[in-house]
Structures are given as structure tokens and as C-alpha cells.
Amino acid sequence: MTKVYFKFFARNLLTFLIPMLVPLLVLGTLSTFLISQYITKEINNNNMNLLKQTKGNIELIFNELDTLNLHIVASALQFTNLKNMMTKEFPEPVDYDQLASLKNFIDSPSIGKPYIDSIYIYLNNDRKRFISSTTGGLVELNDFYDADWYNSYQNHPLDELMWAESRPVIRPTTGQSTVQTNVITMFRRISVAADNDGIIVLNVKPDYITQSLNELDTLQGQSIFILDRDNNVIFRNHPDYKLTADDAETIYKTDSSFFSMKVNGETQVLNKLASEKYQWTFLSSVPSDSLYVIPNGLKLTTLVLLIISFAIGTMLAYWLTRKNYSNLKAIVTILDFAKSGRPLPPLPRYSKDVFGYILQNTLNHFIEHNFLKVQLSERKYLLQTLEFEALHAQINPHFLFNTLETLNWKASKLTGGPNDMTDIIENLSDILRYSLEGGSGMVSLQTEINQTLPYIAILRTRYKDKFDVSWDVDDKALKYHVLKLTFQPLIENSLYHGIKEKDGFGQIRVKARVFGARLLLSVVDNGIGVTAERLAHLRIQLESSLEQSQHIGMFNTQKRLKLTYGKAFGLTIRSKLGWGTGIYIAIPID
């Protein structure tokens, strides 16, 4: 019983807890997941928009190269003359006018655009001369402080139209001192008289672009990088934030534009955007902790609320469960005391809840219920006994037996000896004597068959050449006991309701077999049978307790079988119109 109490307590506790905790868990988890997804999507969109803005601004700066190239293409004759001028040992006076015009062309953007450091235009010539925005006219490479760009121009493949690189430029100052300036150099090949006829060199101040990157509206700890085609960092908004070559290589090989990775020992959320024009990669790097402050805070809040709700719910559920457990235990105790006849425990005078009401009503009705149960059991037993006796009286009237004995004696005296009349009377007397003999009403199958034969003999006297009865009985079945008068009413039913109405000779087949722990009996005829509707009606009547006006013997046999063996046993009827009827009985072997 303790185990039963514990199961009730546990189940009752879970009944209170689960409906409370499931919505909190589902809503908390779902809201956290959805917000995390939304924030992640927004972060990705914002970072990509920031990179697109940066890419647009940077490309706008370096579009100056396209402007210069377009002017060179439009002024092809002037630049052809410039190429010729570069090959002369000494320019002629008329060349200086043209040179001044071309100098104005490259000096204007250098002076007007604060981010431009200098511009060089070089057309292939043996003297390695070029014009520069930092000098007054033609300058030879050997006499100029900045010559590294020429090496890059010579070393790059001819099919590479544009490229960029970060490089230092060492400029002389007053006296013998020099100063180093870092620039971002953009190269663009030009064609004047032939393909790849020269190069435009645009030197950009990186500090200006870095300042532009710093002015972007970034998140806390967010870094913006611009990588060249060799994955070298050429611009960044935080000078102190380093990106190793291995990190840059890993970022370059990652196909996704939004991903996470370890950078400098810290998890970073990265977005990258490629520039096909300059073969640059624009990169945004944000610390994961900075990005997910809100989702992590929401998860922590949800967890705290879950723990608090769980604690409060558990205490409340425990209190309610304990109360229900006590009430249930009180009810079971009262039932046990009442069942064993012990004095009932004291109860509260007033019912405060539904359990108190149940307790009071349990006491008020328990004794009455037990008394009615005993009365019902006694009445049921008496009813079965009376019904059993009534059935026997219905089939076996004792006074008729005495009268038939007298008739048999008189018929023999008047006719001078036995005849058909005396045979009928004698057979009928045997039947009545068999019915009236005492005992429990149970006889062996052999006895039941022997006592059924006189009844068949009487029927043959009346219905001569109308029917025949065949017996198919297993020898092993003869020893088992059956109810008296089991076959007689069934054979009578087959004759009067089946064969009598049939044209021609009828056959009744009686069969007995042992099957497992049951004795199977059947009475089958080849009479007229019944319709499906009539058969269904008969089956309903067999289960009914009402008196029947037809098939009295069959219905009485059904009642006797159920009273003797229980409701699970009885007879079954099967029939088909024009084919006959079969009645089947299955009873347990004694």
C-alpha cells in the first residue's frame, strides 16, 4: 500500500508541475531562439551594409584612376606627343607649353583631393622619364626619390590591368634628412599608341581612409579591414588590432560571407565582401561577446525566471499534493476500517473541501451499501434456485407421471396386452420418471442419450416416415456430465419448427465431441431454416430474461445452461433459409 501511496503522490505532483513548466520552457526556449535568430540576421545585414558602404566609399576614392584614364584616352594625341617628348634628349620650347597643360591635368586632382598624395604618369621610354604631380616637369627615374613603383610595374603580368599595394615612400627634407611616408599605390595600365603603353600611378594617403573608417558607425570592438589580393591588410580602423597572415588566409578560403572563428585567441563574428574591381576583400570583425549581449542576457533572464517559477511551482504543487495525499489516505483508511469491522476514525464535523464531502458521504452510505449488497446476493441466489425449480416444474409435472401409470395399466387390461398405446404411455412414463429423479440435475452424456431415445420413439409414432435421428458421439465424451433434458427440447425444436414444415423426409443429426477442456454438443437439422432477420431476432431473445411464447424448450435450456455454468456459456443458433438450423452448445468438462 505504501508503494501505491508513493505512486499517487508522485503522479499528483507531476500533474501540477508539468502544465506549469511546459509552457514556460517552450515559450522561453522559443522566444530565446527567435530573438537570437533575429539578432543574428540583423547583425549580418548591418555588417554587410556597413561593408557595402565602405566598399562604395573606397572605390569612389580610387575611381580617380578611371577619370585619369578617360582623359588620357580622350587626349591621345597630347600623350603621344608626351611620349615623343620623353624620348628627346632636350625638350623643345613648344614642348614645355604642352607639358604644362598635362601637368595641370594631374596637379588638379592632387591639389583638390585631400586623400591623394601624388600622381605619376609613365609612358614607356628608354630614358625612363615620367611626369609627377610633385615636380615641375619631366623627371627621370634615376633622379627621383620614389622608384619602387617602377619595379612593381615591371614585375606584374601584362594581362593585369589594375592592382594595388601598400608601400613606404622615403622623401628628402631640408638638409640631409629624409622622412618615410606610407601610401597605398593604385596602378592602372594605359594604352596611347599601343597596348600597355604605360602606367598611371595614384598614391593615396592611408591616414585619410583610416580616418574615414573610424568615422563609421560601428559596434563596440568592431574592426574594419581592407585586404589586398595577397591578403595583406592595407587599411584598418584600429591600428592596434592585428590580423595574422594565417588568419587572413583562413578568412580568404572560407566560402561563407558570415561566419565565426578564433582571432587572437578570441571568438570573432566575421563578415566579408569582395571587390572584383580591385581584387580587395572588405572585412568586418566583431567580438562574439559584444554581439550577443542581448541574447545572452535574455537567456540568463529566462533561466532565472524558470528557476524561480520552478521553485514556487514546486512548493505550491507539493502543498496541494500533500493535502490530496492526506485526504486520499484518510478515505482508504476509513474503507479498510469499515471492511474489517473496526471502529471508524474521527472525522471533521464540517466538510471544507470536496475530499471532506467524500469522506462524510462515504461513511453515510458504506453500511447501507454493504447491507444492500448482501441482500442483493441473497435474492439473486434465491431467484436462481426458484427459477431452476420452476423450469423443472414446467417440464416435469409430477401428477402427470402418476396419471400415465394408471392409463398404461388400464390400456393393457382393456386390450388384453401391450400395443402402440401402451408403448407410447410407457415411453412417456420413462421420460417423466427420468425428469423427476432427484440429484443436482446433472447426468452422464450416456444417460442423457439413453433417456432421449424414448422421447424420439414417441415422436416417430406420430410422425412416421417423416424424420430420422442419427447419433455421432465420441466415446470419450460419454463419461462427462451434462444437464438433464439437454437434447429433448432441442430435438423437439428441430422437428416442430424445421422438419414438420418441410416437404419430404427430414434428418436430425446429434453430435458430441471433446475439444480441449470443453464438451461440444450440436443438434443440426435439414429443415426449412429461418431468414436472417428472424435469426437475429431469435439470438436477441436467447439473451433476454423475458418469457417466450415460442421455442419454449430451447429458451428454457438456454436459461438452465447459464444458471448452471455461468453467463459465458449457453447455446448458439445458426440457420439458413431452405437449408436448415443448427444449435450448438459448449460447456466446461467436469
N, C-alpha and C positions, 0 to 999 in steps of 0.2 A: 504493500500500500504506500510505503514511503516513496518508492520509485514512481508510482502513479502521481503522487502529490508533486514530486520534483518536476516531472514532465509537464504537469499543468502549470506550475509556476513559471517554468522556462518559456513555454508556448505563450502564456498570457503576457509575459514581459516582452517577448518579441512582437506580439500583436500590437502593443503600444509603441514600441521603438521603431519598427520598420516603416509604418506610414509616416512617421515624423522625419526620419533620417533620409529616406529615399529622395523626397523632393529637394531637400537641402543639398544632398550630394549631387543630384542630377543638375539642378539649377546652378549650383556653384561651379561644378566642373564645366558645364556647357557655357556659362557666361564667361568664365576664365578663358576657355578655348576660343570662343568667338572674338573676345576682345584682343586676345593675343594674335589671332589671325588678322583682325582688322588693323591692329597697330603695325604688325609686320608688313602688311600690304602698303599702309600709309608710309612707313619708313622707306620701303623700296621705291615707292612713287616719288616721295620728296627727294630722296638722294639722287634718283635718276634725273629728276627735273633740275636739280642743282648742277649735276654734271653736264646736262644739256646746255644750261645757261652758261656754265664755264666754257664749254666747248665752243659755243657761239661767240662768246666774247674774245676768246683767244684766237679763233680763226678769223674774226673780224680784224684783229691787230695784224695778223700775218697776211691778210688779203692785200696788203700794200704791195706785196710781190706781184700779184696779178695786175695791179694798176700799173706798176713799172713795166711789166712785160707787155701790156697792151700798148703803152706809149712807145715802147721800142718798136713793136710791130708796125704801129701807125707811122713812125718816123724812121722807117728802114733806110731811106737814103742818107739821112743825117748820120745814122750809126754806121752805115757803110763807109761814109767819109771819115768817121771817127776811127774805124779800123785801119783805114789807109793812113790816117794821121799818126796812129800808134806805130806804124812801121817806118815812118820817116825818121831820119836822124835828128833833124831840127824842124819843127812845125813852121809853116809859112805864116805871115801876118793874118791872111784871111782865115787860117785855121783857128786862130785864137777867138775870133768872133763866134764861130760855130761851137768851139769848146766852151765858151762862156754860156751859150744857150743850153748846152747839155748839162753843164754844171748846175745851172738854175733848176733844171729838171730834177736832179737828185738832191739838191740842197733844200728845196722847198719842203718835202716831207720830213727831212731830218730836223729842220728847224721847227716845223709846225706840229709834229707829233712827239710828245714828250717821252714816249716809250722807245723811240728809235735812237740808237747810239750812233750808227753810221751806215752808209750805203756805198757799196763798191759795184762798179760795172767793168767787167773784164771781157774783152774780145780777143780771141786767140791771136798772138803775135810773137815774133821771135824776141823782141826786146822786153817782153813781159811787162808791158805798160798797162795801166788801168786808170780810171778816174775814181776819185773818192770824195765823199762829202766833207771830209775832214781836212782836205788840202785845197790849194788854189788852182790846180790844173792837172795835167798828166803826171803820174808818178810811177816810177819803176819799182818793181817788187823788191829788188835788192836794196833800195834806199828807203824802204818803208818799214816801220816798226812792227806791222802786223802782216806776217806772211804765212801763217799756219793754214789759213783758209784755202790758199792755193794748193797745198798738199792734199787737203780733203777733196778739192775739185778734181785733181789729177787721179786720185785713188778710187773714186766712185765710178761704178759702171756707167757706160754711156746711155744705157736704156733707163737709167734712174733720173727722172725729170726733176723731182724735188726731194729734198731731205733737210734735216735739221740736226744740230748738235750743240752741246754746251761746251764752251772753251774759254780759257783765260786770254786776255789781251794785255800785254805789258806796254804801257805808254811812257815815253820820256817826259820828264818835267823840267823845270828850270835847273840848271846846273847839270850834274852827272846822275841825279836820282831818277828813279822810274816808279811807276805806280801800276799795280795789277788790277784790271777790271774784268769781271766775269760777264760774259754776254751769251745770249742764245742766238746762234747764227742760222739763218734760213738761206738755203741755196736753191736757185731756180735756173735751169739751163735756158738759154735763149738761142734763137736762130735768126740771123740777119741776112747773110748772103747764102748760107748753107746750114745744114742741120748741125746742132750742137756747136754753134759758132762762138759761144761764150757763156758767161755766168753772171747772174745778179746775186750779190751778197748783201743780205739785210741783217745787221747786227742789232739785236733788241736788248734793252736793259732788263734783266730778270727781276730787279727790285720793284719795278713798276708792276709787273704781272703778279709778283708775290703780294704786293700791297692790294691789288685787285682781288686776289684770292682771300686775303684776310678780311676784306670788306663783305664777303659773302655771309649770308645769314645761316650759320652752321650750328649744329648741336654741340653740347658740351663735350670736348675731347675729340671732335670730328676733325679729320685731316684730309686735305685735298692734294692729290699728287697728279703730275703730268709726266708720263714716261715716254721716252723716245722709242724708236724701233728696236734698239738694243736693250730695252728695259732699264735704261738709266734714268734716274729722276732728274728732270730738267727744271721743274717748278714744284714748289710745295708751299703751303700756307704756314706751316710750323717748322722753322729751321731746326728745332731740337728733335723733331720726330724723324727717326731714321727708318729706312726700308732697305733691308739687306738684299744682296743680289739673289740669294736663294729664294727669299720671299717674293721678289719681283718675278722670278722665273716661274714659281708655283702659281702666282696670280695670272701670268700670261697663259699658262697651259690650261687653266680652268675654263671650261666652256660656258658655265653659267655666268650671268651678269649680276647675280645676287647670291652671296654665299658667306660662310663663316670660316675663319682659320686663325691659328695662333700666330701673332706677330709680336716680336719682342717679349715672348712669354705671356702675352695677354690675348684673350679671345676677342677678335675684331669682326664686325659685320661689314662686309665689303660690297661695293657696287663698282662696276667698271663699264666704261663706254669707249668704244674705239673710234678714232678719226681716220678714215681711209685716205683722206686728202694728204695728211702729213704723216700718216702711219704712227700716230701717237695713241697712247692709252690714258684716258682720264679716269682717275681712281678716287673713290671716297672710302675712308676707313673710320669706323665709329666703334668705340669700346662697347662690347655687348652689355656690360652693366649699366652704361649710360642709356642705351636704347630701351632696355626692358625694365626700367624703374617702375613704370606704372603697372605692367602685367605682374611683375614680382610682388609689388605692393598689394595688388588685388588678390593674388594667390594667398599671401600671408593673411590678409583680412578675412578671406573666405575660410582659411584653416582655423583662425582664431574663433570666428563665429561658429564654425562647425563643432569645435571642441566645447565652447560654451553651451551651445544648443544641446550637444550630446550629454553634457553633464547635467543640465537642467532636466532634459527629457528623461534621462536615466533615473534621476531621483524621483520625478513625478510618476514614471512608469513603475518603478519599484514600489512606491507607496500604494498605487492603485492595485498592483498585482498582489501585494501582501494582504491588502484588505479583501480582495476577492478570494485569495487563498484561504484566509481565516474563515470567511463565510462558507466556502465550499467544504472545508474541513468540518465545520460545525454541522452542516447538513448531513454529511456522510456519518458523522458520529451519532447523530440522532437516529438515522436509519439503522445503524448497527445495534444501538441500544434497544430500539423497538423490536428489531428482528430477534435479538437474543432474550427479550423479556426483562431486561434490566431497567431500573428507574431512569427516566429521561433526564438529561442535564437541564439546569435552569436556563430560561430564555429571556431576552428583554421583553418588557411589557408592551412596548410600542415598536412598531417596525419603522426604522429610519430610512431604509432603502429597499430595493427590490429583493435583496437576499433575506432581510428580516421578514418581509412579507412571505417569501417562500418557506422560511422556517416555520412560521406560525401556521400557515395552511398545510404544511406537511404533517404537523402534529395533529391538526384538527381532522385530517382525512385519513391518516395512516391506519388507525384502528378500524374505522369504518370500511376502508378498502380491503383490509385483511379479512374482516368478517364476511363481506360480500363475496370475496374470492373463495372462501371456504364454502359458503352457501352455494355459489355457482358450481363448484366442483361436485358437491353432493347431488345437486339437482341434475347435473349432466350425467352422473353415474346412474342415478335412479331412472332418468329418461331413457338411457341406453338399455337398461335392464327391462323396463316396461315395454319399450319398442320391440326388443328382441322377443319377449314373451308374446306380444300382440301378433308379431309376424308368424310365430309358431301356431298361435291360436287361429290365425286367418287361414293358414294352410292345413292344419291338422285338427279339426273339431272332434273331440273325444266321443261325444254322443253318437256321431255317425258311425264310428267303428263298432259300437255295440249293436246298433240297428242293422248293420250289414251282416254281422254274425248271425243274427236272428233270421234275416232274409235268406241267407245261404242254407240254413237248416230247413226252413220251410220249403224252398225251391227243390231241394233234394228229396224231401218227403213226398211232395206233390207229383214230381215227375218220375219218381222211382229210382233216381240215381243221378250222377253228375251229368251235366250238359253245358252248353255255351253260357247259359245264365249263371250257373254255379261257378264256372271258370272265371267269369268277369267279377262276380262277387268275391271270390277267393283272392283274385289278384288285387282288387281294391282293398280288401282287408289286410293283405300283406303290406300294401303301401301305407295304410293308416297305422298299422302296428309299428312299422319302421319309423314313422314320424313321431309316434308317441313314446317310443322307448327313451328312457332317461339319459343322463350324461350331459356333457357340455355341448352337444350338438355337432361334435367332430367324429368322423368315421374314416376308416381307411378308404383309399380310392377303390380297392377291390370290392369292399362292401357297398359303396355308393353305386358302382356299376351293377352289381347283383340285384340291388333293390330298385334299380331303374328299369330292369327288364320287364317286371310285371306291369309297370305303367305303359311300356311300349306295347305289350300284349293286348291291353285294353284298347289302345288306340287302333291297333290292327283289326280288332273285331269290328270296329265301327267303320274304319277307312280301309277296307280290304282291297288289296291290289292298287293302293294309291301311293304308298311310300315304302321305303325300306331304310333301316338304320344300320350303318356299318361302324365298327369299332377299330380304331388304330391306336393301341395303347402300348407304351413302352413297359416291359416287365419291371424295370427298375422303379417305375412310378407307382406301382400298385401298393407299395407299403406305406406311402406317405398319406397323411390325413387331409381331408377336405371337409367342408360343411355338408351336413345332411341336405338332401334335396337340392343339390347343385345342378345336376343335369336335367331333372324332371321339368322345371319351369322353362328351361332353355329349349328343350326338345319340343315342348308344347307350343312355345312361341314360334319355332320354325315351321311346325305343322299348320297351325291355325292362321298365321299371318304370311306364310310364304308358299307352302306346297298346296294347301287346300284350294287356293285361288288359281293354281297353275293348271294348265291343260296338260294332261299326260302324267306319267309316273314321276315321283319325286324321290330325291335321295338326301338323307341326312347323314353327315359324317362327323363322328365324335373322335377327338384326338387328344392324347395325353403324352407329354414329353417332360423330361427333366433337363433344365438348362441352367447350369451353374447352381446357384442357391435358390432357384425358383422352380416351381411346378407350373408348366404351361398347359392350359386346357382350352379346347376350342370346340364349338358346335357350329358346323357350316352346312347350309342347305343350298339347293339349286332352285329355290322358289322364284317368286316374281320380283323380289327385291323392292327397294324404295327409291324415290327420287333423291337428288342431292339436298333439296330443301327439306324434305321430310327427315332425312338422315341427320341433318344439322339440328332440327327441332328435337329429335329423339335424344341426341347427345346432350342437349341442354337439359332435357327432362331427367336424364340419368343423374345429373349433378344436383337436381332440385330436391328440396325436402318436402315438397307438396305431394299430396296423394294423387295417384294417377288412375284414370278410368280404363285405360287400355294397357296391354303388356304388363298386367299386374305382377305376374310371376317374375318377369325379368327385372322390374324395378325393385321388387322385394329382395331378390337375390343380390342386387347391387347394394341395397341398404345393409343386408346381413354381412356381405363381404367387407364393407367399410367399417361396420361396427366391430367386426372380429379382427381385421388385420390393419385397420387404420385408413385414413383418407388417401394415402398414397397408392392403395390397392383397390381393385374393383374390376369391373368388366368393361371391355371396349367393343363397340359395334361398328362393323363395316358392311356396306351394302352397295349394290349397283342395280339399277332398274333393269329387269329382264334377265339378270344373271344369278341373283341370289343374295343371301345375307350370311355374314359370319359374326359370331360372338366369341370373344377371346378373353381369357382370364389368366392373370399371372399372380401367383400367391407365393409367399415365402415358404420354404420347406421346413417342417417342424423337426 
